[in-house]
């Protein structure tokens, strides 16, 4: 079991159950879209984020990104980290059918995938410091044609697919993920190979 300094926010109790088997950290649930109306829970999450940091760890489907974006709009980004699971198609064991988009959620991921997602988000494991930034900026994304250009959304989509990152990532979310995972030189090489 890995002890994580930051608190973790997931969508529901099955996600929480899965994570609590592999990490020792406070884990909170959004209750799906229930977080939109629960002002008390949002206030508590804001305080937790300001005190110890908060890792937002929602599913990679559209609903997960709606919840993630809401959290980003109500909690100062300085206190947030974002963990992303890859798009893996299938269904969780407890379900009779796959979800609307056919993707596995946090609860359906293997432990090593979840731990890698937390590591890539910059989770601080006991006795570790945060990994250094790759130094990638919004300007770099523009210069590489990944933002602000005629075909930038298609280019971003292809890059996200190549990297195994969720297809619903915005340019800003992608920037955060790329900055955590890659150097500028590695990113330039990947874009050249698209």
Legacy VTK file of the C-alpha trace (Angstrom):
# vtk DataFile Version 3.0
C-alpha trace
ASCII
DATASET POLYDATA
POINTS 194 float
0.000 0.000 0.000
1.345 3.423 -1.006
0.870 6.322 1.403
-0.106 9.507 -0.478
0.122 12.998 1.081
-2.705 14.552 -0.938
-6.394 13.703 -0.574
-8.041 12.061 -3.605
-11.450 12.860 -5.099
-13.281 10.151 -7.073
-16.800 9.903 -8.492
-18.346 7.129 -6.420
-18.061 4.473 -3.738
-16.813 1.726 -6.065
-13.974 3.972 -7.229
-13.205 4.723 -3.576
-13.242 1.020 -2.665
-10.841 0.181 -5.501
-8.378 2.954 -4.615
-8.512 2.310 -0.869
-7.092 -1.168 -1.519
-3.890 0.243 -3.025
-3.320 3.695 -1.457
-3.362 5.071 2.046
-4.868 8.533 1.610
-8.098 10.338 2.421
-10.498 9.522 -0.432
-13.644 11.577 -1.021
-16.558 10.933 -3.389
-18.407 13.431 -5.574
-21.553 11.245 -5.587
-21.494 11.696 -9.352
-23.202 14.931 -10.325
-24.364 15.331 -6.701
-21.297 17.503 -6.134
-22.881 20.281 -8.202
-25.511 20.995 -5.522
-23.618 20.049 -2.362
-22.185 23.383 -1.202
-21.082 21.969 2.152
-19.065 19.192 0.511
-17.502 21.692 -1.901
-16.518 23.933 1.018
-14.965 20.954 2.787
-13.106 19.865 -0.369
-11.825 23.417 -0.847
-10.437 23.408 2.698
-8.888 19.941 2.239
-7.298 21.099 -1.030
-5.824 24.204 0.601
-4.505 22.182 3.543
-2.982 19.096 1.932
-3.716 19.232 -1.818
-6.400 17.372 -3.764
-5.970 14.925 -6.634
-9.012 14.857 -8.925
-9.351 11.295 -10.232
-12.523 10.968 -12.301
-13.368 8.527 -15.082
-12.211 9.240 -18.653
-15.752 9.489 -20.058
-17.663 12.690 -20.769
-19.389 12.688 -17.362
-16.028 12.384 -15.612
-14.745 15.437 -17.466
-17.881 17.456 -16.628
-17.313 16.705 -12.928
-13.563 17.419 -13.217
-14.213 20.760 -14.915
-16.729 21.743 -12.238
-14.157 21.027 -9.519
-11.588 23.085 -11.460
-14.057 25.987 -11.566
-14.740 26.050 -7.811
-11.346 25.140 -6.269
-8.171 27.131 -6.838
-5.994 25.267 -9.340
-2.883 25.828 -7.209
-4.203 23.170 -4.839
-5.337 20.636 -7.454
-3.583 17.834 -9.305
-5.284 15.782 -11.997
-4.901 12.033 -12.444
-6.108 10.536 -15.723
-6.835 6.946 -16.595
-6.446 5.804 -20.213
-9.431 5.053 -22.427
-9.924 1.321 -21.948
-13.073 -0.183 -23.401
-14.992 -2.817 -21.487
-17.304 -3.146 -18.497
-16.766 -3.448 -14.780
-17.450 -6.872 -13.280
-20.344 -5.676 -11.138
-22.210 -4.193 -14.133
-24.471 -6.042 -16.538
-23.497 -3.796 -19.470
-20.771 -1.263 -20.270
-21.331 2.425 -19.524
-22.709 4.856 -22.102
-19.320 5.366 -23.802
-18.195 1.780 -23.230
-15.112 2.775 -21.201
-13.881 1.368 -17.913
-13.890 3.794 -15.003
-11.478 4.129 -12.107
-13.051 1.088 -10.446
-12.311 -1.104 -13.481
-8.605 -0.278 -13.793
-5.796 -2.559 -12.676
-3.899 -1.353 -9.566
-0.680 -0.695 -11.500
-2.541 1.616 -13.931
-4.072 3.560 -11.033
-0.724 3.922 -9.266
0.943 5.075 -12.484
-1.833 7.651 -13.052
-1.311 8.994 -9.528
2.450 9.107 -10.028
2.026 10.955 -13.324
-0.318 13.448 -11.645
2.478 14.332 -9.242
1.082 12.586 -6.168
3.484 12.886 -3.264
4.196 9.423 -1.905
5.530 9.198 1.630
9.155 10.304 1.657
9.095 11.654 -1.934
9.014 15.115 -3.400
6.930 16.123 -6.381
8.535 15.301 -9.728
9.986 18.257 -11.616
7.985 19.941 -14.354
8.857 19.329 -17.995
8.719 23.073 -18.681
6.064 22.850 -21.421
3.949 26.016 -21.823
0.797 27.106 -23.663
3.029 28.981 -26.086
4.843 25.731 -26.866
1.514 24.052 -27.700
0.658 26.914 -30.062
4.048 26.738 -31.787
3.644 22.960 -32.234
0.179 23.461 -33.760
-1.622 21.789 -30.843
-3.537 24.903 -29.800
-4.993 27.975 -31.459
-4.590 26.801 -35.050
-6.862 25.649 -37.852
-6.335 21.895 -37.337
-5.101 21.998 -33.729
-8.030 20.049 -32.249
-7.487 17.166 -34.713
-3.751 17.217 -34.030
-4.421 17.156 -30.261
-6.831 14.231 -30.725
-4.204 12.237 -32.634
-1.531 12.999 -30.042
-3.838 12.036 -27.142
-4.658 8.752 -28.877
-0.972 8.048 -29.513
-0.139 8.692 -25.840
-3.074 6.668 -24.491
-4.574 9.716 -22.782
-8.345 10.353 -22.603
-9.850 11.836 -25.764
-11.949 14.393 -23.835
-8.947 16.298 -22.469
-9.031 20.020 -23.113
-5.903 21.800 -24.340
-5.237 23.000 -20.762
-5.665 19.530 -19.249
-3.444 18.101 -21.956
-0.827 20.773 -21.203
-0.789 19.773 -17.539
-0.443 16.083 -18.395
2.277 16.680 -21.013
4.210 18.951 -18.654
4.176 16.259 -15.965
5.065 13.390 -18.276
7.404 14.674 -20.982
10.230 17.044 -21.714
9.852 19.634 -24.454
12.285 17.683 -26.619
10.248 14.470 -26.283
7.040 16.339 -27.107
8.567 17.923 -30.223
9.648 14.482 -31.428
6.179 12.978 -30.829
4.487 15.823 -32.730
6.903 15.385 -35.658
5.933 11.682 -35.797
2.170 12.362 -35.935
LINES 1 195
194 0 1 2 3 4 5 6 7 8 9 10 11 12 13 14 15 16 17 18 19 20 21 22 23 24 25 26 27 28 29 30 31 32 33 34 35 36 37 38 39 40 41 42 43 44 45 46 47 48 49 50 51 52 53 54 55 56 57 58 59 60 61 62 63 64 65 66 67 68 69 70 71 72 73 74 75 76 77 78 79 80 81 82 83 84 85 86 87 88 89 90 91 92 93 94 95 96 97 98 99 100 101 102 103 104 105 106 107 108 109 110 111 112 113 114 115 116 117 118 119 120 121 122 123 124 125 126 127 128 129 130 131 132 133 134 135 136 137 138 139 140 141 142 143 144 145 146 147 148 149 150 151 152 153 154 155 156 157 158 159 160 161 162 163 164 165 166 167 168 169 170 171 172 173 174 175 176 177 178 179 180 181 182 183 184 185 186 187 188 189 190 191 192 193
